[in-house]
């Protein structure tokens, strides 16, 4: 529990430190605006799911994501895990009923869902990124990624 809190604090510290410099922030804002316009022009909703609480939250979230895709197959979903929210993305992870997460992640990824794991969390917890499922992409800081998706790319925010 303390490690998850530490990892979340490290992710937050990275956001406050400002991972992007002034030179690339104007370019990133322009690219984000273009993506937002693209989503709007395509009639697509873009949503970031924020996971930080562990296996039970992840199981609920993946059910929500399945329901979301059933209701709107065109939705662009990005799942960002930090702290305990990366646990379900580790190879061999199972839910409380013994069901493997990797099969669900693979299925959702085939439907266009993206999975991103916080490098600060991996580092703080001493987890080798090679332990992540192949569908998971490592990002420098989970909270910074969530903020970037919201502010620069127009994503709606959901924390199940």
Secondary structure, 3 states (H helix, E strand, C coil): CHHHHHHHHHHHHHHHHCCCCHHHHHHHHHHHHHHHHHHHHHCCCEEEEEECCCHHHHHHHHHHHHHHHHHCCCCEEEEEECHHHHHHHECCCECCCCCEHHHHHHHHHHCCCEEEEEHHHHHHHCCCHHHECCCEEEECCHHHHHHHHHHHHCCEEECC
